[in-house]
């Protein structure tokens, strides 16, 4: 069973909060804003919001967040091994996005 209202809240929240995080990065790297304590704190707050919506998404789908993290780590270890290589990130096995 999927908690649809909760999933919708999570999906929309992840997108909007991710955009807010990107906006700070954009202003620092493309508009010359400083990578100072205030901007780092602002990014920290946005990352907290992203985390909250991510956990909400897991809950709406009945997923254990720790299992989601573990499965992602296994996927990345299988893809990259001990070292990231650009070739492995661009050429993937069938069905592996």
C-alpha positions as CSV (number, residue, x, y, z in Angstrom):
1,X,0.0,0.0,0.0
2,X,1.2,3.4,-0.9
3,X,0.2,6.5,1.1
4,X,-0.5,8.6,-2.0
5,X,-1.0,12.0,-0.3
6,X,2.3,11.5,1.6
7,X,4.1,10.4,-1.5
8,X,2.8,13.5,-3.4
9,X,4.0,15.7,-0.6
10,X,7.4,14.0,-0.6
11,X,7.8,14.2,-4.4
12,X,6.9,17.8,-4.7
13,X,8.9,18.7,-1.6
14,X,12.1,16.9,-2.9
15,X,11.8,18.8,-6.1
16,X,11.3,22.2,-4.6
17,X,13.8,21.9,-1.9
18,X,16.4,20.5,-4.3
19,X,15.8,23.5,-6.4
20,X,16.4,25.8,-3.5
21,X,19.7,24.0,-2.8
22,X,20.7,24.3,-6.4
23,X,19.8,28.0,-6.4
24,X,22.3,28.7,-3.6
25,X,25.0,26.8,-5.5
26,X,24.2,28.6,-8.7
27,X,24.5,32.0,-7.0
28,X,27.9,31.0,-5.5
29,X,29.4,29.6,-8.7
30,X,27.8,31.6,-11.5
31,X,26.9,34.9,-9.8
32,X,30.0,35.3,-7.5
33,X,28.3,35.0,-4.1
34,X,30.8,33.9,-1.5
35,X,31.0,30.4,-0.2
36,X,30.8,31.8,3.3
37,X,29.4,30.6,6.6
38,X,26.0,32.1,5.9
39,X,25.6,30.3,2.5
40,X,26.9,27.1,3.9
41,X,24.4,27.3,6.7
42,X,21.7,28.0,4.2
43,X,22.7,24.9,2.2
44,X,22.7,22.9,5.4
45,X,19.1,23.9,6.1
46,X,18.0,23.0,2.6
47,X,19.8,19.6,2.8
48,X,17.8,19.0,6.1
49,X,14.6,19.8,4.2
50,X,15.6,17.4,1.4
51,X,16.4,14.7,3.9
52,X,13.0,15.2,5.6
53,X,11.1,14.8,2.3
54,X,13.3,11.8,1.3
55,X,12.4,10.0,4.6
56,X,8.8,10.9,4.0
57,X,9.0,9.3,0.6
58,X,10.4,6.2,2.1
59,X,7.6,6.1,4.7
60,X,4.9,6.6,2.1
61,X,6.2,3.6,0.2
62,X,6.7,1.5,3.3
63,X,10.5,1.4,2.8
64,X,13.1,1.3,5.5
65,X,15.4,4.3,4.8
66,X,18.5,2.3,5.9
67,X,17.7,-0.5,3.4
68,X,17.3,2.1,0.7
69,X,20.8,3.5,1.5
70,X,22.3,0.0,1.7
71,X,20.9,-1.0,-1.6
72,X,22.2,2.2,-3.2
73,X,25.7,1.5,-1.7
74,X,25.6,-2.0,-3.2
75,X,24.5,-0.7,-6.6
76,X,27.3,1.8,-6.6
77,X,29.9,-0.7,-5.4
78,X,28.9,-3.1,-8.2
79,X,29.1,-0.3,-10.8
80,X,32.3,1.4,-9.6
81,X,34.2,-0.9,-7.3
82,X,36.8,0.9,-5.3
83,X,37.2,3.9,-7.7
84,X,34.9,6.1,-9.6
85,X,35.6,6.1,-13.4
86,X,33.8,8.3,-15.9
87,X,33.5,5.4,-18.4
88,X,31.5,3.4,-15.9
89,X,29.2,6.2,-15.2
90,X,28.4,6.7,-18.9
91,X,28.3,3.1,-20.0
92,X,26.0,1.0,-17.8
93,X,24.5,-2.5,-17.9
94,X,21.1,-2.9,-19.4
95,X,18.4,-1.8,-17.0
96,X,20.8,0.0,-14.7
97,X,20.1,3.7,-14.6
